[in-house]
Amino acid sequence: MKTFHLDNDYEYDFDLYGLVSSGKDYTMAWWLNKLFELHLTRQKDLCFTLPGREQLLISNYEFITDHSVIRLLRNKGLGTNTLRKPYLLPDLKEYDYVLQIAGSLPKRYTQSLLNTLLHIPLVEYVKQFDPLSLKFKENLIF
């Protein structure tokens, strides 16, 4: 029998930032709203069903405009997980939050954005990542 493979080429046309912070997700969203004049609101938690019927719940905040989508995602799953890798992006397990920005953010503002994120009292470290370099980048498509 002949086997067929489905090739999906997704476009990862967004900027991705990892944030190290010990703060709560709602406090982080509040700071982002205050500093960037956004209106990040809590959305339904993302639910990933993994092999073995285990579920991974990820906290999800979102702000949508006509030209962009900004998401704040908690990298570690909610609740008590018995999963071996309870992360949205196991490649970035050192980072507590993932900030995903899709749309019209010019590349020249990247350094300014990083500097502003570091002014949040809860944020210890910020780094920009290329989504194509991540092994589990498919977890960012929803």
C-alpha positions as CSV (number, residue, x, y, z in Angstrom):
1,M,0.0,0.0,0.0
2,K,1.3,3.4,-0.9
3,T,1.8,6.0,1.8
4,F,1.0,9.6,1.3
5,H,2.3,12.4,3.5
6,L,0.6,15.7,4.0
7,D,3.0,18.7,3.7
8,N,1.7,21.8,5.3
9,D,3.8,24.9,5.0
10,Y,2.6,27.4,7.5
11,E,3.8,30.9,7.5
12,Y,5.4,32.0,10.8
13,D,5.1,35.7,10.1
14,F,5.1,36.9,13.6
15,D,7.7,38.1,16.1
16,L,8.3,36.0,19.1
17,Y,9.7,37.0,22.5
18,G,10.5,34.9,25.6
19,L,10.1,36.6,29.0
20,V,11.5,35.4,32.3
21,S,9.2,36.6,35.1
22,S,8.0,35.4,38.4
23,G,4.8,37.4,38.2
24,K,1.3,36.2,37.6
25,D,-0.1,36.2,34.1
26,Y,-2.8,38.8,34.8
27,T,-0.2,41.1,36.3
28,M,2.0,40.7,33.3
29,A,-1.0,41.5,31.0
30,W,-1.8,44.6,33.1
31,W,1.8,45.9,32.7
32,L,1.8,45.3,28.9
33,N,-1.6,47.1,28.7
34,K,-0.2,50.0,30.7
35,L,3.1,50.4,28.9
36,F,1.9,49.8,25.3
37,E,-1.6,51.2,25.6
38,L,-3.1,47.8,24.7
39,H,-6.2,46.0,25.8
40,L,-5.0,42.4,26.4
41,T,-7.9,40.4,27.7
42,R,-8.1,36.9,29.0
43,Q,-9.3,34.4,26.5
44,K,-10.3,30.8,26.8
45,D,-7.3,28.7,27.9
46,L,-5.6,26.9,25.0
47,C,-6.0,23.2,25.4
48,F,-3.7,20.7,23.8
49,T,-4.6,17.0,24.0
50,L,-1.4,15.0,24.0
51,P,-0.8,11.3,23.4
52,G,-2.1,9.3,26.3
53,R,-5.2,11.6,26.6
54,E,-3.4,14.1,28.8
55,Q,-4.3,17.7,28.5
56,L,-2.1,20.8,28.6
57,L,-3.8,24.0,29.5
58,I,-2.1,27.3,28.6
59,S,-3.1,30.7,29.8
60,N,-4.0,33.0,26.8
61,Y,-4.3,36.8,26.6
62,E,-5.1,38.5,23.3
63,F,-5.4,41.9,21.7
64,I,-6.6,42.2,18.1
65,T,-6.7,45.3,15.9
66,D,-7.2,45.7,12.2
67,H,-3.5,45.4,11.6
68,S,-2.1,43.2,14.3
69,V,-2.6,40.4,16.8
70,I,-0.7,40.4,20.1
71,R,-0.8,37.4,22.4
72,L,0.6,36.8,25.8
73,L,0.9,33.1,26.5
74,R,2.1,31.4,29.7
75,N,4.7,28.9,28.6
76,K,4.1,26.4,31.5
77,G,0.8,24.6,31.7
78,L,-1.8,25.6,34.3
79,G,-2.6,23.5,37.3
80,T,-0.8,20.4,38.5
81,N,0.6,18.6,35.6
82,T,1.9,15.1,35.6
83,L,3.3,15.7,32.1
84,R,7.0,15.1,31.4
85,K,7.1,18.4,29.4
86,P,4.3,20.7,30.7
87,Y,5.4,23.6,28.3
88,L,3.8,25.2,25.3
89,L,7.3,25.5,23.9
90,P,9.6,22.9,25.5
91,D,12.5,24.5,23.6
92,L,12.1,27.6,25.7
93,K,11.4,26.0,29.1
94,E,13.6,28.6,30.8
95,Y,11.1,31.3,29.8
96,D,7.8,31.8,31.7
97,Y,5.9,33.8,29.1
98,V,5.8,34.0,25.3
99,L,4.8,37.2,23.6
100,Q,3.6,36.7,20.0
101,I,3.2,39.8,17.8
102,A,1.8,39.3,14.3
103,G,1.1,42.2,12.0
104,S,2.5,45.6,11.5
105,L,5.4,46.1,13.9
106,P,8.3,47.5,11.9
107,K,11.6,45.7,12.5
108,R,13.3,48.9,13.5
109,Y,11.2,49.0,16.7
110,T,12.4,45.6,18.0
111,Q,15.2,47.0,20.2
112,S,12.8,49.7,21.5
113,L,10.3,47.0,22.4
114,L,12.9,44.9,24.2
115,N,14.1,47.9,26.2
116,T,10.5,48.7,27.2
117,L,9.7,45.2,28.2
118,L,12.8,45.3,30.5
119,H,11.3,48.3,32.3
120,I,8.4,46.1,33.6
121,P,9.4,45.5,37.2
122,L,8.3,41.8,37.0
123,V,10.5,41.0,33.9
124,E,14.0,39.7,34.6
125,Y,15.1,38.9,31.1
126,V,13.7,39.2,27.5
127,K,14.9,37.6,24.3
128,Q,13.6,37.6,20.7
129,F,13.4,34.2,18.9
130,D,13.0,33.2,15.3
131,P,10.0,30.9,15.3
132,L,11.5,28.8,12.5
133,S,14.4,27.8,14.7
134,L,12.1,26.2,17.3
135,K,11.4,22.4,17.3
136,F,7.9,22.8,18.6
137,K,6.9,25.8,16.5
138,E,3.6,24.1,15.5
139,N,2.3,24.7,19.0
140,L,2.0,28.4,18.0
141,I,-0.5,27.8,15.3
142,F,-4.1,28.0,16.5
